[in-house]
């Protein structure tokens, strides 16, 4: 089933033949997975304002429909919703086939699906761990597989993976999420190497720190506590703008785009003192959980059933995030330098 605001087949709309170059941002054909909420929804609207032709994917057709309509209202040349579970490789194949059937080509493929399960590793159901890895890693792999086959045939195209800083820094009580992001980072590195002989085919990563999206409230929670991070959070629209910038024809195609003030210092700190940074993150998380209010029961969240909402924001940003981010970054970097200096002595 497809939910479409694009012209029907047989109308005056004629898809561009495969191999033809996109005439610019307004002519781009963009596939976005995880498009129904959070970063994916914000990214869809950002491309819509450029006049792109959008093919939007998520598990729930009821959430795709209003997003597709909003994209049309925002200026998209076309907006098509295709219910897709990215853990199903055949479903992702059908998603790509639908995009090609309607538009004749794909210029940009954005892998934006992301789920999580928070809880101590051995107290989190194994099925939840598996589902996180299937969605975050295999879901991206399935998308990359169909996208790069098409890009190699055309000799052009841009694949964008949403990784997060979790691909470089460990997240205690989110072991499967960390494993999936570290794996996704390796996947992107390998794919960049494979297409290095194709000057117009690009594999780009966007790695934000914590984002104020509904992902945390939609995700699985086995901690017994309400999850309300007291840390600086990014606006999902800033992440969306970074994705759109990477997709611009003729624009810079950075291998990794970092977002968030703590990303750089955090990577430096982890390189200098990985155990110290891990222990600090565990301490911060433990402290936050102790002060959080209890919740009545564990929740699988949206791991096995799609979310119902389409909101972009998680509603947790605070006015003093900028100052907090600077202090947090300096604290992490200072700890790492102190541990490193002590070891040198």
N, C-alpha and C positions, 0 to 999 in steps of 0.2 A: 504494500500500500504506500502511496506517495501523496504528500500534501503539498500542493503546488500553487504558487501565485505567478508562475511563468506561463507564457502562451501555450495553448494546447498544440499537440502535433497536428499537422495539417493546416495550421493557421499561417498568417503571413510571416511568422518567425522562422528564420532559416538558420540552423546552426552553422558555425564557422567550420569549414573542412579541417580535419586533423592535419597538423603540420603548419597551419597558418599562424603567424605570430600575433599575439594579442596586441591590439592597437593602443594599449595604455591601461592605466588603472581602471578606467570605466569599462573596458572590454574584458577584464580578467574573469576567468572561470575559476571559482574558489570552492573547494570542498572543505568543510569544517566538521570534525567529529566532536562529540560532547558539546553541541551547540545550544542546548536548551537552557542552560543557566551559567552563572559565574563567568569565568574568563571566556568560554566558548560563545556565550550569548553576547558579551561585550565585543568580541572579535567579529562576530557576524554583523553587528550594527556598524562597527567601524568600517568594514569592507563595503557595507551597503551605502554608506555616505560617500564612498568613492565611485558608486555606480557599478559595482561588480555584479556578476551573475553568480548566485550563491546556490550551493547544494549543501544542505544542512542535515546532520545526522545526530540522532540520539535514540535511546531505547523507547521513549514514550511518545507516540504520535500526538497525544493531547497537549504536550508541552511544545512540540515542534511547530504546531499550527500557528499559535500566536506569535512565536518568534519569527517565522517566515513572513507573517503579515506585517509585523513591526519593521522588518528589513525592507519590505516593499515600500512602506510608508516613508522610510528614511532615505530612499533613493536608489535601492537596488534595481538593476535592470531586470532581474528575475530572482525569485527565491523559491526554492524547492525543498520540501522536507521529506527525508527518507528515513523512516524508522529503522534503526540499525543497532545491533549489539556487536561491538567491535571485537568481543572475545570469539565471535563466530567468523572464521575466515571466509566462508562462503557468503555471509551477509555483507562483508566488506567488499568482496568481489562484485556483488550486485549493486552496491552503492556506487562503485566506480563505473560500472556498466551504465547505470542510470544517468550519471553525469555526462558520459560520452554520448549516450543516446539523445539527450536533450541539447547538448551544447557542442558536441563534436570534438572537444578537447578538454583537458584540465591544465590550468596554468599553475595553480598553487594548491597544495594539500596541507591542511593544518591538523595535526594530531593533538587534540585538546582534551581528550578524556582523562580524568583523574579521579580515583577513589582512594579511600584510606580506611584503616582499622586501627584504632588507638587502644592500647592495652598491653599489659606485660606479655612478653612473647609466649611463655608457656601457659598463660591463662587465656589466650586468645584462640578460638577454635581454628583448627588447621584448615578447615574449609574456607574460613575468612582470609587467612594468609594466601591461600591459593587464588582466591578470587581477586585479591588486590594485584597479585603478580599477573594474572591473566588479563585484567583490564589495562593496567598501566604499562606493562611491557609487551605482552603479546598483542594487545590492541594496537599499540603503536607499530609493532612489527608487521601486523596484517595490513595496516594502512600504507606503510612504507613500501611493502612488497608490490601492491598494485600501482601505487603512484610512480615508483621508480621504473617499473616496466614501461609505463606509458611515456615517462620523461625520456628514457633512453631511446625509445622509438622516434620521438619527436626531436630529440636533441636539445630540449630545453624544459625547464620547469623548476619549481622551488618546493621542497619539502620542509615543513617547519614542525619541530617537535617541542612540546611544552614539557620541560624537564623539572625545573625548580632547583634551588640550591641544595635540595635533598639528594641530588646526584653527586654531590661533593662532600656534604657534611652528614654525619649520622644523626638519626632522629630516634632517641630512646623511646620505647613504648610504641614505636611504629616501624617495627623491624621489616615487615614485608614491604611497606611503602619505601623504606630506604633501599631494600634490595632491588625493587623494581626500578627506582630512579638511577641507582648505580648501573644497573643493567642497561637501561635506556641510554645513559651516557655512553656506554661502550658501543651500543648499537649505532648511535649517530657517528661516533668516531670511525667505526669500520665502514659505514656507508659513505662518509666523506672521502675516505681513501679510495673506495671503489669507483666513485664518479669523478675522481681528480683528473681524468683524461677527457672529461666532458665540460668544457668551459661555461656552458650555459645551463648546466644542471647543478643545483645547489641543495645542500642539506644544512639547515640552520637550526640551532637550539635557542630557546628562550628560557632563562633560568632566574625566575624571581625568588625572593625570599618569601616570607609569609604574606599571603594575599587575603584581603577581606572579602572572600567569596562564600557562598553557602556550603562549600565543600566540607568544612569541619562539622557543621550541624547536620549535614546530610549523610556523613560517613558513619561507619560502625564505631561503637563506643563500648568497650568492655572494662572501663576503669571504675565504674560505679560513681563517677563524678561528672558534673556538668562541665563541658569543655568551653572555657572562655579565656583565650589567650590574652595576657596582659603585656603584650609586646607590640612593637610597631608593625603595622599592616599596610600593604600596598593597595591602592585602588585598582580593581580589575581592569578598568579602562586604560590605565597606564600600560598594563601588560598587553592589552589589545592593540594599542597604538604602536608598541614595539614590534608586534607581529606584522601589522600592516606595513610598517616602514621596511621590514625585511623583504616584503613581497613586491615592493615598487619596481617596475621595470627600469633597469639601469641603475638601481640603487645599490648601496653597499650590502654585501651578503656576508655578514659576520658569522663565523662558526658558532660563537656563543655570545648572546646578548645578556649581560647581567643586569638585574634590576633589584634595587633595595640597598640601603646604605651598609647593611651588615654583611653583604655578600663577599666583598673583597677582603676585609679584615678577617672574616670567618674562615675563608679558604687559607689565608696566610697562617692564621692561628692553628688550624688543623694540620697544615704541613709541618709546622714547627713542633707542635705538641699534641698529637692526635688523642692520646689517652687523657690528657688534661682537659681538652675541649670536650671530649665525650663525658667525662666526669662532671664538668660544669653544666652541660646541658641536662644531664640526669638530675643534678641538684635543683636546677631551675624548674624542671618539669615536676619533680616531687613536691617542691614548695607550692607550685600553682595548684596541683591536685589536692594537696592537704587543705588549702583555703577555699576550694570550690565546694559548692553545695552538692549533696548526694543526689543521685538519680535513682528511681525505683528499681530499674532492671537493666541488664545489658541490652544493647540494640545492634542489630545487623545493619541498620541504616539503609543505604541504597546499594549495598553490595549485590543482592540477589533480586531486587525489585527496583525499578526506576523511581526517581524522585518525582514529585508532583509539581514542584514549583519551577518558575522561570526567572527568579530574581537574579540580578547581577551581583548585588552586594550582600555581604553577610551581616552587616549592621554592627560591626565591632571596632571600627576605626575611632581613634581619639584625636582630639585637637593637638595634643602635645607629642604626637608620634615623631616629629622631626627631632626634637631634643632627645627623646628616649632612644631613638635609633643611633644618634651620635654617641651617647653614653654607653649603650650596649656594645656597639662596635669597638669602642676604645677599651671597654672592660675585657672583651674576649681577646683582643689583640694584646693587651697588657698582660693578661694571664699567660698567654702562649709564650710571649717574649720572656716572662719571668721564669717559666718552667724551662724553656730552652737555655736561658743563660745559666740557670742552676745546673743543668746537665753538663754544660761546657766546663763549668768549674770542677 
